[in-house]
Amino acid sequence: MVAARRLARSSVLALLIAASPALAQHASTTDAYRAQAMAELARIKADAPVVGKARNIILFIGDGMGVSTLTAARIHQGQRQGVDGESFVPTMDRLSSTALVKTYSHDGQVSDSAPTATAILTGVKTRNGVIGVGPEVPENDCATSKAHRLPSLFGFAQGQGMATGVISTARITHATPAATYAHTAQRDWEADGDLTPDARAQGCIDIARQMVEGDVGARLDLILGGGRANFLPTTSRDPEYAAMTGKRTDRKDLTKAWQRRNPRGAYVWNSADFAKVDLTRTPRLLGLFEPDHMQYEADRAKDTGGEPSLADMTRSAITMLGSRDKGYVLMVEAGRIDHAHHAGNARRALEDTIALDEAVKVAMDMTDRADTLVLVTADHSHTFAMSGYPGRGNPILGAVTNGGQALKAKDGKGYTTLGYANGPGATIDTPRADPLQTDTTALDYRQQALVPLGSETHGGDDVLARASGPMAHLVKGTIEQHSLYYIMRDALSGPTAE
């Protein structure tokens, strides 16, 4: 049956390749557009749902990856390959099921990453600024947080004997990865020195310690990301940057504590050591590749110690966890999409989105749709917009042109296709610069914005969830963000579970 499904899917894909501009050059006639649509219809009709229990779940989260980011990244990805960007089909777009996801938090129309990740991973909406605790907990209220801790999907999976892994290009103690294992009334309590005196007195523990010592964190089989400084004492120099030290004021070296707890495990901080790990024989793996966040994808090749790509880390995780007897749950976050948007830097945001798509492709190539649920979503969006009537094929990072003619605003200056409603790209009491007089495709170019802010903000619009594999067909319509947790748990339990 599985072989028959694969054959049917390969036949449909062959038809799609033959007719679709997404995989060749774009349609240019009425008949070509009809053939493209018919091929897509055939693919949709042939894609029967997989009803059954998932052995594995791979959850991909693009931090800040709103719909406009997906669209712009799709075009950029195609244009980088020299094909029609508008109709290009990234791997994420090929997942069979899609839903719109509401991203509001318990106390906000627009959320930060802490409550949105908590919603996805625990099934409960909560307040902005808190992780892994219920909406009853005010931000910074350590005492109340102890009575309202929320069990996560990772704890549920570990209770079933499954392996678990967390990957992020952000600090591994940052909001989204922390939601897999931590409970805290303040998302910024990443190291012990971040805790308030009251929180210390009331016995709250920083997120890094929860990762090494907590009920869920201590049982994680694989942890890959940034944030090394939160695990090292202030008396220790960073192994990669001699001028930097750790952040911990309690003198604990949590990397050594992790190694003592996992004597057969491997701790690495650079790509060379990471490549040497025997993934088939190593029971636990901790990789901390930067003192802070990992490098943006566009800057990764210049890193001193070398960093694996998101696709590299995903490949290693599936290789390592895929051999475990009872399956695994893996969370992979492209955390720096969000950071580039906050900086008003669209190109880096798009490059990191493409890096996520490459990681999704690795997962789809290495797993079987019959037993692995792959879910790709975002925690929230940004004020990022794509507009201005650019002609088909116009460089997505360029100024708006149509028919070879630059379009101009009322001030006589050009404008870019991509921009922000607010952020550091806005001007204050000075005329805006003319994008026609600069290279808007440059890596460091900051898109113009309307409202001047030091950091661009999140958006409150719905995001997409796309899924493939067991119970993926439940990802449909317009759903609450915390419903994603129950879809994943249902897939792990089997469709007949109460």
N, C-alpha and C positions, 0 to 999 in steps of 0.2 A: 504493500500500500504506500509506504514512504517512497519507494523507488518510483512508483507510478506518479505520485505527486511531483517528485523532482523532475521527471520527464516532461510532465505537463507544463511545469513552470519554465523549464528550459526552452520548450517549444514556443511558449508565449513570449519569452524574452527575445528569442530569435526574431519573431515577428515584430516586436517592439523596436529592436535594433534596426531592422530593415525599414521601418516606416517612421520612426520617431526622430525629430530634430534634436532631441535631448542627447542622443548617442551618436549622431552623425552631424550633418549640416542642417540648418533650420529649413522648415517647409517653406516653399515659395509659390505654390499653386493651390487652387481650391481642392484639387484631388489629393494633394499631399497632406493638407490639413485634415481632410476626411479620413485618410488612411491612418494618420497619427491617432486620431480620436478612436477609430475602430480598434486599433491595436491596444489602446489603453483600456477600452471596454472589455476586450477579450481577456486582458490580464486581470481585471477586476472580477470578472465572472468566474475565472478559473481558480481564484484564490479562496479556496474553501477554508473555513475556520478550523483551528486545531482545538478540539475539546478534550481536555484531559489534564492530568497533573503535570506541573512543570518540575523537572529535575533541577534545573538551574534558572536563576533570574539574573540578568545583567541590566542594571538601571543606569542610564546615561543622563546626566543633568548638565545642560549648558547654562551656566549662571548668567542671567541677564539676556538670554537668547530669545528675544521676542520674534514675532512673525516678520517684522521688517528686517531684522538681522538675518533670519533664514533666507529671505528673498534676495537681499543684497549679497549674501555669501554665496548663494547658488549661482548668481550671475558672475560674481568674481571668480568662482571656482571654474566655471566653464570658460570664461575669457582667459584665465591663466593657461588653460589647455589649448587655446586657439580654436575653440568651437563656439557655437551660439550659446551665450550665457543665459539668455532669457528662458530657453526651453531645456537647459541642461538638467539632468536628473541625478542629484547626489544620492548616496546610499540611504540617508535618512528619509528621503522622499519615496523610497521604494518599500518602506514598511507598510504592511497591509491595512492597518487600522489607525484611525485618527480621531481625536477629540479636541474640542476647545476646553481649556481648563481655567476656572476662575481663580485668581491669585490674591484676593483680598485676605487680610489677616483678621484676627479676632477684634483688633482695635484700630485697624487702618484700612482705608480704601486702597492705599499703595503700601506694599509690604517691603520689608528687607528680607535677606536670605535666611535669617534664623527661623521665623515662623513658617515660611514657605517650605523649607527643608523639613522642619518638624512635621508639618502637615503630610508631606509625601511619605515620610518614614515612620510616623506613629499613628496616622489616621485621625489626628485632632488638630483643629486650628487653634493657634495660640497668639500671644501678644508679640508685637515687634520687639526685637532685642533679646528674646529668651529662646533657649534651645532645650528640647526634650522635656518640657514641663507644661502643664495645662494652663488654660486661660485664667485660672484662678490666681496665678502668680504674677504680681506686679513686677516690672523690671527692677532689678537690683535687690529684690527681697529674698535673701538667702534662706531665712528661717521658713518662710511659706513654701519655698520650692521643694523642700524635703518631703512634704506630704503630698505632692502632686507630680511626681515623676511619671513619665509616660514610657511604657515599654516600646522598643523600636522593632522594626522588621528584622533587624540583625539579631536582636536578642531572641526573637521568635525562631529564626532560622537556626541559631546555635542550639536552641532547645530541642530542635529536631535532629541534631547531630550533623548539621550541614556545615561546610566550610564557609568562611566569610572573608571578604576583602574590600578595601577602600582605597581608591586612587583619586588624587586631586592635583591640579597644577597650582592650586593655592596652598597656603599653609594647611597642613593636615588637621590643625586645630581650629581652622576657620569654620564659619557657620555651617556650610553644607556638609562637609565630611564629619564635623563634630556631631551632627544630628544622628549619625548612625550609632554613636556609642555614649554620648555625654548628656548630662542633665545640669542646666545652669540657668540662673536668673539673670545672667548678663553674658551675652555672646563674646564680649571683649575680655572675659576672665580666662585668657588662654594660658598664661603662665602665673606662677604664684604671686609675683610682684604686681600683677594687674588687679588682684583682689582688694576690695576695700577693707579697712580695719574691722568693720562690723562683720563682713562676710568671713574674714579669717576667724574672728572670735566665735562665730556661730558654726564653725566647722565646715564651711563650703570648701570644695577642692577644685583647683584649676583644671581646665580642660585637658592639658597635656598629661597631668597625673591620672586623670580619668581614663585616658587612652592606654596607659601602661598598667594601671592598677584596678580599673573599674571592672564590674561584672561582665560587660560586653567588650570593652576595649582590650582587656587582657586576653580575651579569647579570639581576637582577630587573627586570621592566618596570614594575611598580607596587608601591608600598609605602605603606600608609595605616595610621596608628595613633597611639599616644602615645609618650612617652619622649624628648621633645626634649632634655632636660637631658643625656642620655648622649652627645649628638652635639655639644654646645657646650662651650667651655672655661670654666673658673671665672672668667675675666676678662670674659666676655660676659654682659650682662643678657638675661634672657628677653624676647622681643618682646611677650609678653602680660602678664606679671607683672613689673613693674619691680623689685620687691624680691627677685626670684629670679635666680640665675645658673646657668650650666651646671655640669656635674660633672667635666669632663675636666681632668686635671692636666697633660696633655702639650701643652696650649695649641693643640691641633688643633680647628679648626671643621669637623666632618665634613659639615655641611650644605653648606658652600662647596666642600669636596672633592668631594662628590657632584655638585654643579653643574658643577665643572670637568670631571669625567668625562663628564657628560651635558649638553653645552652647548645642545642642543635640547630638553632635558627641562624640567619645571616642578617647582619646590619651593614648597609652600604650608604655612601653619601655621594658617589660619583658614578658616571656611566661605565667606566672601565671595570670597577668592582661589580657593578650591577650585571654586566655582561658575563662575568665569571660564575655567577650563582648557578648551581646545578638545580634547576627548577623541579626536576623529577625526584630529588632526594632531600630537598630542604623543606622541613615541615612549616617553618615560619619565616617571614621575610619582612624586614623594616628598611625602607629606603627614604632618607630625608636629604633631598638634593640641593636645598638652598637654606640659608638662615631665615629668610622670609619667604615670599611666594616664589615659585619657580619662574623661570624666564618666560616672556611671551614667546610663542612659537616663532615669530619673525626674528627674534633675537637669540634663540636657543643655541645656534651653531657657534656663537661667540662666547659661550659660557666657559669660565676658567676650568672648572672640574668636569664639564660635560654633563649633559642631562639627557635622559631618554625622552622620546616624544610620547604623547598621550597614546598613540597607536602602539609604540614599543611596550609601554607599561601594561596596556590592555592585553597584548599578545602574551606577555610573560605571566600575567595573572591567570588567564584562561589555561595556559599550559600547566601552571602549577596547581590550580584549584580543580581543573577538569578531571584529574585522576582520583579525586576523593570519592569514597564509596557512596556517600549520600547526597552528592551534588553540592552546589554552592550558591551563595548570593553575593554579587559583586556590584559595588557602586563606583561609577567613573564620572568625575566632575571636570568639565572644562571651566575652571574657575576664573580664568583671566579674561574671558569675553567681557565680563562685568567690569573689570578694572579698566580696560581700554575704553569702554563706553563712558565711564565716569570721567576719564581724561579727555573726552571729546575726540578720541582718536579712532576713527572708523576702520582704518586699514588693519590695525592690529586686532581689533575685534573680529573682523571678517576672517583674518588668517587663523585665529584661534578657533573660530567656528568650523572652518575647513579641517583643522586638525582633529576636531571632535568627529566630523564625518568620516575621516580616515580611520579613527578608532572604532566607529560603528561598523565600518566595512570589515575590519579585522574580526570583530565579534560575529558578524554574519557569516564570514567565510569559515570560521573555526568551529561553529556550533551547528547543531541540527535543529531546525525549526520545530521538529516533532517533540523535542523535550526541553527547549530553552526559550523562555520568554525574554525578549529584548524590548525594553521600554525606553524611549528617548523623549525627554521633556525639558522644560525650563522651570526655574523657580519663579521668575518674574520677568518683566520686559524693561525697556528703557524708553526715553523720550526721543528715540532715534527714528527718523523719517526718511522716506524715499519719495521724491516728488519732482515736479518741474517740467514735465513733458519732454524728457530726452528722447531722441530717436532710437529705434531698435539698433542694438549693437554699440551704443554710446558707452565709453568706458565707465563702469559703475562708480569709480572713484574720481571721475573727471568732472569738469564743468559741463553744464547742460548745453548740448547742441542738438540741432535737428536739421536734417538735410544739409549738413556741413556748415550751418550758420549758428554762431553762438547766440543764445537767448540772453536778454539782459533785463534787469529789474528797473524800477522807476528811477533809480539813482544812476542809471547808465552803466552799471557794472554787471558782470556775469554772476552766476551763482552755481553751486554744485548740486548734483542729484541728491547727495546724502547730507543731512544736517540734523541738528538737535533743537528741541524746544527750549532747553536751558543748558547751562554749563560754562566751562572756561573759554569757549570759543566766541562768546558774546563780547561786544565792545561797550565801553562806558563813556558816553559824552564825546566820542570820536567817530568819524566816518568809518564805515566798515571797509576792509581791504577788498580789492578786486581779485577774485579767484582766477581771473583770466591772466593775471600777471604773476602767477606762481605755479609751482608744480603740485597740484592737489592730489596726485597719486603718490607723493613721497611718504615714506614710512612714518615720519614724525609730523605730517600735516594734521592740524587740528581743525575739524570741520566747524563752520560758523554756527552760532547758536543765537537764540532770541533773547532769553532772559539771562543776565550775567550771574553766574554762581561759580564758586571755587571748584565745585565738583558737580558734574551732571547727575541727575537723579534717576531713580527707578521710574518705570511707568506702571500704571495700574491696569492695563488692558489684559485680556485673556492671552494665554500662551497655548502652544500646541503640545499634545502628547501623541506620539506615534508608537505603534507596537507591532510585534510579530512573534508568533509562537503560541504555546498553550494559553488559552483564554484571552488572547489579544483582542478578540472580537468584542470584549467588554469595554474596550476603549473606544467610545463612540459618543456622538452628540455633544452637548455642553455639560460638563461635570464639575463638581467641586474638587478642589485640589486634594483634599484629604481622602477622597474616594479612591485615588490611585493606590494608596496603602492597602485598601481592602481588596482591590483587584489583584494586587500582587500576592497578598496572603491567600486569597481564594485559589490562585494558581498553584501555590505551594501545597495547599491542603487537598486540592482536587475538587472538581465541580459539584460533587455530591455532598460535600461537607456542610454542616449547619453554619 
